[in-house]
């Protein structure tokens, strides 16, 4: 049988179950394994599974399944949610998006009392097959099978407004829209309301004005926007520091401005990256340490802490400016130095000097790594 494993998030990799389960099925079946999320890809690099799990594309799980529909006989989602309920909710969303285009089975939290879940009656036999095959090779994965239902639409249109419901949120967590922290969850029933592509109201969120400022010039599509809550990597892990890879230019430079979750796509062949914003710099620097790429980070100390236990690549420089001025300096750096191709051919030390001169009246501290 041709089986496609679709992995979501770093936790399923960090727990060790992703590698074990894929290895079990690889004993008798033809396997394709893919993962698209940013922190999930760093987890794959950390454990050295990049030759087994394809991390080359940044597709969502549902997009990945749809792209594989002609190449596999069975799609298996591997996930380790915050809780079983949040994991089930995520699986329901995936099931609703792929519309039963092929048999789909979801393995949730396999190392923490989890389950094997199917969402369409036609996939029941596949779920039982997955259970039997796993338990044949490892009794630790003798998981119960349960049925679920595809999630009802989490986006609705009401008059001239688009309303998106957010599930699986916990009070006190940060909430991010397309990588930008827009506030703190105040209650589980969270909603975001848009009109003409602009957010006009939120429910269940203590809003962060500075976050909304970053979205002023963006058109928000609540049908496709990535909305996430809580930390982006909750499990313990050991960072695998990497060296710069062949094909990267020491003189090609990219800029990441409040979109750290697109780091892999943005950096391409760059040998140096400018990052703007505290969380953006923290996340991007941690990712780029695996690739051996230093950063010039422009921050103001307003960090939301979406990622903990991070590292900074050797050769990096972090420039802290006065509160609220990281965006201003970042825009000026982008305008002055970055062309339409978003790359440069400046010497690193020369570029750092120019940025410090540009930001001179705002600079509070400069840290060299």
Residue pairs with C-beta under 8 A, 6 or more apart in sequence:
1 29
1 30
1 73
1 74
2 29
2 30
2 32
2 71
2 72
2 73
2 74
3 25
3 29
3 30
3 31
3 32
3 72
3 73
3 74
3 75
3 76
4 32
4 33
4 34
4 64
4 65
4 68
4 71
4 72
4 74
4 75
4 76
5 18
5 21
5 22
5 25
5 31
5 32
5 33
5 34
5 53
5 76
5 78
6 34
6 35
6 61
6 64
6 65
6 68
6 75
6 76
6 77
6 78
7 13
7 18
7 33
7 34
7 35
7 40
7 53
7 77
7 78
7 79
8 35
8 37
8 40
8 61
8 77
8 78
8 79
8 90
9 37
9 39
9 40
9 79
9 80
9 81
10 37
10 39
10 40
10 42
10 43
10 232
10 233
10 235
10 237
11 43
11 80
11 81
11 233
11 234
11 235
12 18
12 40
12 78
12 79
12 80
13 19
13 35
13 40
13 43
13 44
13 46
13 47
13 49
13 53
14 43
14 46
14 47
14 233
14 235
14 236
14 237
15 80
15 111
15 112
15 235
16 47
16 111
17 78
17 80
17 110
17 111
18 49
18 53
18 78
19 47
19 49
19 52
20 138
20 141
21 78
21 107
21 110
21 134
21 141
22 31
22 33
22 52
22 53
24 133
24 134
24 137
24 138
24 141
25 31
25 133
27 137
28 133
32 54
32 68
32 71
32 72
33 52
33 53
33 54
34 53
34 54
34 55
34 57
34 59
34 64
34 68
35 41
35 44
35 53
35 54
35 55
36 55
36 57
36 58
36 59
36 60
36 61
36 63
36 64
37 58
37 261
38 58
38 232
38 260
38 261
38 262
38 263
38 264
38 283
38 287
39 232
39 233
39 287
39 307
40 55
41 55
41 264
42 233
42 286
42 287
42 290
43 233
43 237
44 50
44 53
44 55
45 55
45 240
45 242
45 290
46 237
46 238
46 239
46 240
46 290
47 240
48 240
55 264
57 64
58 262
58 264
58 265
59 67
61 77
61 94
62 93
62 94
62 97
62 98
65 75
65 77
65 94
65 98
65 101
65 102
65 104
66 98
66 101
68 75
69 101
69 102
72 102
73 102
73 103
74 102
74 103
74 104
74 105
74 126
75 98
75 102
75 103
75 104
75 105
76 104
76 105
76 106
76 107
76 130
77 91
77 94
77 104
77 105
77 106
77 107
78 107
78 110
79 87
79 90
79 91
79 106
79 107
79 108
79 109
80 87
80 108
80 109
80 110
80 111
80 112
80 114
80 235
81 87
81 88
81 89
81 90
81 108
81 109
81 168
82 168
82 170
82 230
82 234
84 108
84 109
84 113
84 114
84 115
85 168
86 167
86 168
87 108
87 109
87 114
88 108
88 117
88 148
89 151
89 167
89 168
90 168
91 106
91 108
91 117
91 119
91 148
92 119
92 148
92 149
92 150
92 151
93 151
93 154
93 167
94 104
94 106
95 104
95 106
95 119
95 120
95 148
95 149
95 150
95 151
96 150
96 151
96 152
96 153
98 104
100 120
100 122
103 122
103 123
103 126
104 118
104 119
104 120
104 123
104 126
105 116
105 117
105 118
105 123
105 126
105 127
105 130
106 116
106 117
106 118
106 119
106 148
107 114
107 115
107 116
107 117
107 130
107 143
108 114
108 115
108 116
108 117
109 115
110 141
110 143
111 140
114 143
115 143
115 144
115 145
115 146
116 127
116 130
116 131
116 134
116 143
116 144
116 145
116 146
117 127
117 145
117 146
117 147
117 148
118 124
118 126
118 127
118 145
118 147
118 148
119 147
119 148
119 149
119 150
120 150
121 147
124 145
124 147
127 145
128 145
131 142
131 143
131 144
131 145
134 141
134 142
134 143
135 141
135 142
135 143
151 167
154 164
154 165
154 166
154 167
155 162
155 163
155 164
155 165
155 222
155 223
156 162
156 163
156 165
157 163
160 195
160 196
161 193
161 194
161 195
161 200
162 193
162 194
162 195
162 222
162 223
163 191
163 192
163 193
163 194
163 222
164 191
164 192
164 193
164 194
164 222
164 225
164 227
165 189
165 190
165 191
166 175
166 190
166 191
166 192
166 227
166 229
168 229
169 175
169 185
169 188
169 190
169 204
169 229
169 230
170 185
170 188
170 229
170 230
171 185
171 186
171 187
171 188
172 184
172 185
173 184
173 185
173 229
173 230
174 181
174 183
174 184
174 185
174 229
174 230
174 304
174 305
174 306
175 181
175 182
175 183
175 184
175 185
175 190
175 205
175 227
175 228
175 229
176 182
176 226
176 227
176 228
176 229
176 306
177 192
177 215
177 220
177 225
177 226
177 227
178 215
178 218
178 220
178 225
178 226
178 259
179 226
179 258
179 259
179 260
179 261
179 262
179 280
180 211
180 214
180 215
180 258
181 208
181 211
181 279
181 304
181 306
182 199
182 202
182 205
182 207
182 208
182 211
182 212
182 215
183 202
183 205
183 206
183 207
183 208
183 211
184 205
184 206
184 208
185 204
185 205
185 206
185 229
186 204
186 205
186 206
187 204
188 204
189 203
189 204
190 202
190 203
190 204
190 205
190 229
191 202
191 203
191 204
192 199
192 201
192 202
192 203
192 205
192 222
192 227
193 199
193 200
193 201
193 202
193 203
194 200
194 220
194 222
197 219
197 220
197 221
198 219
198 220
199 212
199 215
199 220
208 304
210 302
210 324
213 327
214 258
214 327
226 261
231 305
231 306
231 307
231 308
232 261
232 283
232 306
232 307
233 307
233 308
239 286
239 289
239 290
239 311
240 290
241 289
241 290
241 292
241 311
242 289
242 290
242 291
242 292
243 292
244 250
244 271
244 291
244 292
244 293
245 291
245 292
247 269
248 269
248 270
248 271
248 291
248 293
249 269
249 270
249 271
250 271
250 272
250 348
251 271
251 344
251 345
251 346
251 347
252 269
252 270
252 271
252 272
252 343
252 344
252 345
253 270
253 271
253 272
253 273
253 274
253 343
253 344
253 346
253 351
254 266
254 267
254 268
254 270
254 272
254 273
254 274
254 342
254 343
255 266
255 273
255 274
255 275
255 276
255 330
255 333
255 334
255 338
255 342
256 262
256 263
256 266
256 267
256 273
256 274
256 275
256 276
256 280
256 284
257 275
257 276
257 277
257 280
257 330
257 334
258 276
258 277
258 280
258 327
259 266
259 280
260 275
260 277
260 279
260 280
260 281
260 282
260 283
260 284
260 287
261 283
263 273
263 283
263 284
263 287
263 288
264 287
266 273
266 342
267 273
267 288
267 291
267 293
270 293
270 343
271 293
272 293
272 294
272 295
272 296
272 348
272 351
273 284
273 288
273 293
273 294
273 295
273 296
274 295
274 296
274 297
274 298
274 330
274 333
274 338
274 355
275 281
275 284
275 285
275 295
275 296
275 297
275 298
276 298
276 326
276 327
276 329
276 330
276 333
276 334
277 298
277 299
277 326
277 327
277 330
278 299
278 300
278 301
278 302
278 303
278 304
278 326
279 303
279 304
279 305
279 306
279 307
281 295
281 297
281 298
281 299
281 318
282 303
282 306
282 307
282 310
283 306
283 307
283 310
284 295
284 297
285 295
285 297
285 310
285 311
285 312
285 313
285 316
286 307
286 310
286 311
286 312
288 294
288 295
288 313
289 311
289 312
289 313
292 313
293 313
294 313
294 314
294 315
294 316
294 317
294 348
294 369
295 312
295 313
295 316
295 317
295 318
296 316
296 317
296 319
296 348
296 351
296 352
296 355
297 316
297 317
297 318
297 319
298 319
298 321
298 326
298 329
298 330
298 333
298 355
298 359
299 318
299 319
299 320
299 321
299 326
300 320
300 321
300 322
300 323
300 324
300 325
300 326
301 320
301 323
301 364
302 323
302 324
302 326
312 318
312 369
313 369
314 369
315 348
315 369
316 368
316 369
317 352
317 366
317 367
317 368
317 369
318 366
318 367
318 369
319 329
319 355
319 356
319 359
319 363
319 365
319 366
320 363
320 364
320 365
320 366
320 367
321 329
321 359
321 362
321 363
321 364
322 362
322 364
325 359
325 362
328 362
329 355
329 358
329 359
329 362
332 358
332 359
333 355
333 358
333 359
336 358
337 344
337 346
337 351
337 354
337 355
338 344
344 351
346 354
356 363
356 366
